[in-house]
Amino acid sequence: MKLPRVILADDHTLVAEALHQLLAPYLDVVATVADGHALVGAALSLKPDAVVADVAMPLLNGLEACRQLKAKMPSLKFIFVTMNEDPDLAVEAMRAGASGYVSKKSAGSELLQAIRSALRGKTHVTPQIAREIQDSFVRNGHGRSHAKTLRPREREVIQLLAEGKSMKEAADVLNLTPRTIAFHKYNAMRELGLKTNADIFKFAVVHQILVDIADYRLGHGQVSGKS
């Protein structure tokens, strides 16, 4: 079975080399780059399944590189590995289209799990950061919002939007019109007291619609994904 293809992006050589050594047994590392512009060019040329990148990079930061690439390659999975544990930045990364946000303080096994989750269409946030997102959500007055109050269709819409999909993309997935998606989105936001798209992502994290904030488990065998 062909290994999923991945590009690494980090401007610190030692970190990039360590990531390569960690991932090479499980993934086909097709390129390693040191800045955001090089990442965009390499990804458009090599068409990887996933990108593992830092947020802070020269020339073009990781968030903007993610936005540009997701606009042209919607199926590309983007996993950030960063020292920045600011929960608001993690939320912004997910809104940019990322599927994973992993602290560089985490074990290597967590990064492998985050990549595995991304390739399976799931999302992973380092548990400590996710808990901080939860705390922020509660502090902002959303502590009594419960996922069970959502109707099934609203839950589906909230999940897709929290994954970074546009209303048009969510409409395509659910075979609905963008106008219907907007109806479900704003109805859910009104019922739950949510004000912004960032609130939608935080709600999805807190209520485990999007990620499991309590734990993660690393399975055995290869990282699975496209062949």
N, C-alpha and C positions, 0 to 999 in steps of 0.2 A: 504494500500500500504506500502510495506517495505521501510524503510528509507535507503538512501545510507549509506554505511559503511565507516567510516573515522578513520584514526590514527592521533593523534596529537604528534608533536615532538618539544619540547622546553626545554632547561635545566634550565629555570627560573620557579620555582614552581608556583609563583603567576600568571605569564603569562599563563602557561598551564591551571591552574584552571579557569582563566578568559575566555580563549578560550573554554574550556569545557562547561562552563555555557552559553556562547553565542550560541554555535552550537548545544547543546543537544536537544533543541526543534525541530530542523530541520534535524538532522543527527544522525545516530547510531554511537556514539564514541566507537569504540571497543577496543582501547588501547591508553595510553598516555605514551610516553617514553622520556628520557632525553639525549640521545646521538645518534649519527648516526649509530653506530653498532647495537644498540638495535632497531632502526627504521628498518634497513634492515631485521633483523631477524623477527621482528613482522610482517612486511608487507608480507614477503614470507610465513609465517605461517598462517596469518589470511586472506590474499587475500582481502584487502579493495578495495573500489571503488576510494578512494582519500586519499592523505596524505596532511596535513597542517603542515608545518615545518619551523623552523628558518634556516637561512643560516649558522650562526655560532653556531656549536655544538661541544661538546667534542668528542674525539676518531675518529670521522669521520664527516667531515663537510657536510652540507646539499646538496651542489652541487654534491659531490662525491656519497653521498647516492642516490641522484636522478639518476645519471648516472647508477649506479649499478642496481637499481630497474627497471628503464625503459628498460634496456637490457634484463631483465628476465620477466618483466611484462609490455609489451608495452602499454597496455590499461589503466594502472594506471595513474590517474590524480594527478599531483603534484602542490601544491600551496605554495609558499613561503610567510611568513609573517615576516618582518624583519625591523630593525631600519636602515639598510644600504640602502641609497637611491642613491647610485652610479649608474648612467645609464649603465655604462659598465658592472657592475655586473649583472644588470637586463638582459642585452643582453646575458651574459654568462649563466645565469640561464635558459633562454629560449632555448639556444642551447643545454643545458644539457637535455632538455625534459620537462621543467616545463610548466604548462598551466596558471599560475598566479604568479604575483609578487606584493605584497601588503605591503605598508608601515604600520608600527605599529602605526603611527600617524593617520591613516585613521579611519573612523567610522566603527563600527561593521557591518553596512549594506553593506559596500563595500566588506568586506571579504565574506559575504554571497553571494553577487552577483558574486564575483570571483569564488567561488565554484560552483555556479549554471552554470556559463559560461563554466567552465572546464568540468562539467558532460555532457554538451551539445556539447562538442567538440570544444568550442571556447577558446579564450585566453583573459586574462585581465591583464593590467598593471596599477598601480595607476596613474591617469592622470598627476600629477606633474612630476613623473619620466618619463612618456612617452613623455611629452613636452621637458624634458631635452634630451631625446634620439633624438627627432626631431631637437633641436637646435644643437646638436653635429653633426648630419647628414648634416645639412645645412653648418655648419662651415667647414666641410671636403670637401666642394665643390660639394655636390649633390643636391643643392637647386633647380636646374632646371629639375631634373629627375621626370617624371610624370608617374603615373601608367597607364594612358590611352595609353601610347606608347606601352604597352605590348599586345601581342596577347593573346587571351583567354587561350590557352594551356600554354603559358609562365606564365600567372598570376596564373593558378592552380599550376604549379610547384613551383613558388616562394612562394605561400602560404604554401604548404606542407613542403617545406624545412625550411621556417621560423618557422613552428610549431615544428621543431626539428626532422623531419623524415629524414632518410637516403635516398639516391637516390633509393636504392632497395625498401624501404618501399613506397616511392612515386610512384615507378613503379607499385607496387602491387595495390595501390589505384586506379591509373588511367588506369590499364591494359595495360601498356606500358613496354618496355624493359628499364633496367637501362641506356643503352647507349642512348636511345631516351631522357630520363630524363636529362642526362648530356648535350645532345645537346641543349635542351631548356634552361637549367640552364645557360650555358656559353654564349649562344646567348643573353639571357636577361641581363646578367651581362655586356656583352660588350656594348649593346645598352644603358644601364643605367649608365655606368661608375662605376659599383660596382667592388670592388677588393676582398672582403673576404666574408665568410659566415656571419660574424657579420654585414656587410653592407646589406646583404639580409634581415636580421631580422629588422634592422633599417628602411630600405626602406618600409618593410611591415607595420611597426608601423606608420611611417609618412603618408603613403597613405591609411591608414585604411583598408589594405588588411587583417590584422591580428587582430588588436584591435581598439576600438574606443577611441582615445586619448582625445576627447572633454568632454565626460560625461559618466555616467553610470546611469542606472535606476534599482531600486530594485522592482521586481514584488511582487504580493501578494501570500500567500499560502506557501506550503512547497518547499524546494529545491528539484528540480526534478532530476532524474537520473535513474540509473539501479534499478530495483526492485529485 
